[in-house]
């Protein structure tokens, strides 16, 4: 396993137990955290799904807080170095998404970032303008989740508009580890279309926490420098959380 100053960051996970379609038990969550720690991960962003059409920020935050407390309790006696856990959300895009400015609890820790899950297919000019307006508000840094699912359906002008306004793109580790898409993933990374890496891990079986495997693929096919850069960028965004003096196994304040 290559060494990374400050360790690796998993920027998109569903590790929290019994909150969404991710981990379904505290035991499974601990297994997921253990696997990530073994692959050199020192920071895990916890991003359970937030669906604004069926949930409220207050109810979502209450569930997240309760799940986090259970996970912290289970990890208190862990026999491994527990990564820093940073609460956030994977927010389903909705028209008028800029209203999330009223709910800082949906941002990722102290980073000021929000992770958006965008609709499939080609986006309308309204959707693009909505994202650009959110960026222009200065309220947050917008990150698009698992961009390999929809980025390549967009026009070049749409991609340019998002990049020019500071939108960051997060790719899932599986985009790099799947032999059918690995080449496309490496090309996108080299073109500057991928800025952050996450496992989007939901369990230990069909959607596992495979960040270490993805990092190895990137290092082998794109070079160690690029592999380190993508983690350095993540650590920079999360620097306030990672440097907040939060002991392993605990989390930054919500």
VOGU-3710 file (C-alpha; in Angstrom, 3 decimals, decimal comma):
1> xxxxxxxxxx> 0,000/0,000/0,000  1,530/3,359/-0,980  2,044/6,019/1,645  -0,001/9,224/1,503  0,833/12,168/3,722  -2,244/12,565/5,889  -3,872/9,419/4,542  -6,657/8,798/2,095  -10,153/10,287/2,176  -13,358/8,492/1,210
11> xxxxxxxxxx> -15,534/11,411/0,152  -18,841/9,570/-0,350  -20,145/6,727/1,824  -23,305/5,195/3,206  -21,573/3,802/6,272  -24,010/5,081/8,894  -26,255/2,248/10,100  -29,972/2,051/9,376  -30,336/5,567/7,936  -30,899/4,799/4,243
21> xxxxxxxxxx> -30,226/1,950/1,812  -26,651/1,708/3,039  -25,409/-0,236/6,043  -28,228/-2,088/7,743  -26,544/-2,709/11,091  -23,939/-1,276/13,410  -21,892/-4,456/12,926  -21,813/-3,958/9,160  -20,855/-0,297/9,619  -17,923/-1,265/11,825
31> xxxxxxxxxx> -16,768/-3,776/9,192  -16,909/-1,066/6,544  -14,912/1,378/8,668  -12,378/-1,342/9,467  -11,918/-2,117/5,757  -11,410/1,546/4,881  -8,934/2,018/7,721  -6,964/-0,998/6,520  -6,641/0,632/3,085  -5,042/3,771/4,516
41> xxxxxxxxxx> -8,180/5,881/4,918  -7,946/8,474/7,694  -11,106/10,437/6,902  -14,594/9,180/6,003  -17,319/11,530/4,809  -20,707/10,207/5,912  -23,257/11,061/3,229  -26,625/9,331/3,764  -29,281/10,110/1,186  -31,393/13,208/1,740
51> xxxxxxxxxx> -34,561/13,244/-0,371  -36,224/16,668/0,004  -39,528/15,430/-1,432  -40,054/12,969/1,410  -37,924/14,272/4,259  -37,184/17,426/6,202  -33,685/18,598/7,103  -34,612/18,436/10,779  -35,828/14,819/10,655  -32,855/13,813/8,521
61> xxxxxxxxxx> -30,378/15,402/10,919  -32,002/13,709/13,903  -31,664/10,277/12,264  -28,087/10,965/11,223  -27,129/12,110/14,711  -28,675/9,022/16,322  -26,942/6,666/13,875  -23,644/8,442/14,369  -23,897/8,077/18,126  -24,451/4,317/17,791
71> xxxxxxxxxx> -21,501/3,959/15,436  -19,220/6,006/17,693  -20,172/3,851/20,663  -19,336/0,670/18,750  -16,023/2,099/17,522  -14,945/3,236/20,965  -13,460/-0,203/21,626  -12,096/-0,752/18,112  -8,737/-2,495/17,817  -7,684/-0,337/14,874
81> xxxxxxxxxx> -7,078/3,361/14,239  -10,530/4,709/13,474  -10,628/7,364/10,715  -12,096/10,780/11,433  -15,824/10,655/10,708  -17,261/13,746/9,027  -21,061/14,117/8,761  -22,704/15,280/5,556  -25,455/14,318/3,132  -26,011/13,196/-0,437
91> xxxxxxxxxx> -28,697/15,673/-1,459  -31,017/14,731/-4,285  -31,216/17,645/-6,729  -34,536/19,480/-6,832  -35,717/22,627/-8,572  -34,763/25,665/-6,554  -31,969/23,756/-4,816  -30,437/27,030/-3,618  -32,925/26,980/-0,700  -30,539/24,586/1,016
101> xxxxxxxxxx> -28,644/27,737/1,969  -31,089/27,848/4,860  -29,869/24,477/6,161  -26,144/24,437/6,965  -26,563/21,035/8,604  -26,694/19,543/5,093  -23,155/20,683/4,345  -20,171/18,387/4,821  -18,706/19,071/8,244  -16,919/22,419/8,413
111> xxxxxxxxxx> -15,915/22,313/4,731  -18,762/24,403/3,348  -19,250/21,751/0,639  -22,510/20,139/-0,424  -22,768/16,837/-2,294  -25,527/16,780/-4,914  -26,965/13,730/-6,636  -28,016/14,941/-10,078  -30,778/13,572/-12,341  -29,926/11,089/-15,060
121> xxxxxxxxxx> -29,940/12,179/-18,700  -29,107/15,525/-20,248  -29,819/18,481/-17,984  -31,903/21,440/-19,056  -30,527/24,964/-19,020  -32,702/25,567/-15,945  -30,925/22,817/-14,014  -27,507/24,121/-15,026  -28,462/27,687/-14,089  -29,770/26,410/-10,752
131> xxxxxxxxxx> -26,389/24,892/-9,930  -24,501/27,947/-11,147  -26,722/30,185/-8,987  -25,958/28,022/-5,957  -22,255/28,400/-6,671  -22,593/32,140/-7,125  -24,339/32,494/-3,761  -21,026/31,921/-2,013  -22,862/29,730/0,478  -21,129/26,517/-0,424
141> xxxxxxxxxx> -18,802/24,620/-2,734  -20,867/22,320/-4,927  -19,731/18,744/-5,505  -21,575/16,468/-7,932  -21,790/12,875/-6,713  -20,718/9,878/-8,840  -20,414/11,986/-11,996  -19,691/8,971/-14,177  -23,425/8,269/-14,153  -24,415/11,425/-15,988
151> xxxxxxxxxx> -21,511/13,746/-16,812  -20,894/12,164/-20,196  -24,520/12,805/-21,222  -24,001/16,566/-20,950  -22,880/18,989/-23,631  -19,363/20,365/-23,492  -20,781/23,847/-22,829  -22,635/22,528/-19,780  -19,510/20,853/-18,404  -17,463/23,994/-19,024
161> xxxxxxxxxx> -20,052/26,193/-17,315  -19,985/24,009/-14,218  -16,207/23,788/-14,069  -15,795/27,527/-14,642  -18,079/28,192/-11,680  -16,073/25,998/-9,362  -18,186/22,842/-9,345  -16,187/19,776/-8,304  -16,775/16,273/-9,618  -16,714/13,184/-7,390
171> xxxxxxxxxx> -16,280/9,767/-8,972  -17,002/6,396/-7,429  -14,112/4,009/-6,921  -15,927/1,391/-8,993  -15,542/3,592/-12,094  -11,817/2,857/-11,839  -11,948/-0,736/-10,648  -14,445/-2,006/-13,237  -12,479/-3,219/-16,257  -15,278/-2,068/-18,572
181> xxxxxxxxxx> -14,957/1,569/-17,477  -11,459/1,869/-16,042  -9,911/3,296/-19,218  -12,632/5,925/-19,498  -12,161/6,814/-15,842  -8,415/7,321/-16,204  -8,932/9,523/-19,277  -11,508/11,638/-17,440  -9,162/11,996/-14,487  -6,290/13,126/-16,684
191> xxxxxxxxxx> -8,578/15,662/-18,401  -9,433/17,242/-15,066  -13,036/16,021/-14,998  -12,684/14,146/-11,706  -11,558/15,901/-8,542  -12,636/13,682/-5,646  -12,908/9,967/-5,040  -15,425/8,079/-2,935  -16,542/4,506/-2,626  -20,275/5,221/-2,356
201> xxxxxxxxxx> -20,069/2,102/-0,203  -23,425/0,718/0,915  -22,384/-2,661/2,326  -19,620/-5,252/2,386  -20,842/-7,285/-0,598  -22,153/-5,756/-3,818  -21,171/-2,138/-3,024  -18,107/-2,473/-0,798  -15,641/0,125/0,545  -13,043/-0,425/-2,211
211> xxxxxxxxxx> -11,087/2,826/-2,100  -7,719/1,115/-1,770  -8,268/-0,877/-4,951  -9,230/2,256/-6,893  -6,195/4,149/-5,628  -3,961/1,309/-6,771  -5,491/1,423/-10,263  -5,011/5,190/-10,463  -1,429/4,957/-9,272  -0,616/2,211/-11,761
221> xxxxxxxxxx> -2,299/3,771/-14,794  -2,081/7,525/-14,133  0,924/7,772/-11,856  1,596/8,180/-8,160  1,578/11,980/-8,413  -1,998/12,101/-9,740  -3,088/9,503/-7,176  -1,693/11,671/-4,406  -3,140/14,889/-5,844  -6,714/13,640/-5,744
231> xxxxxxxxxx> -6,308/12,830/-2,047  -4,511/16,093/-1,312  -7,469/17,968/-2,793  -9,872/16,093/-0,551  -7,775/16,766/2,527  -7,613/20,454/1,635  -11,413/20,721/1,458  -11,749/18,926/4,793  -8,796/20,602/6,465  -10,906/22,266/9,162
241> xxxxxxxxxx> -12,442/18,947/10,165  -9,224/16,971/9,950  -7,309/19,596/11,944  -10,006/20,263/14,521  -8,357/18,068/17,100  -11,083/15,455/16,779  -9,776/12,193/18,258  -10,043/9,058/16,137  -13,450/7,490/16,538  -15,131/10,805/17,260
251> xxxx> -16,611/13,377/14,911  -16,565/17,079/14,396  -19,488/18,988/15,867  -22,558/19,119/13,666
//
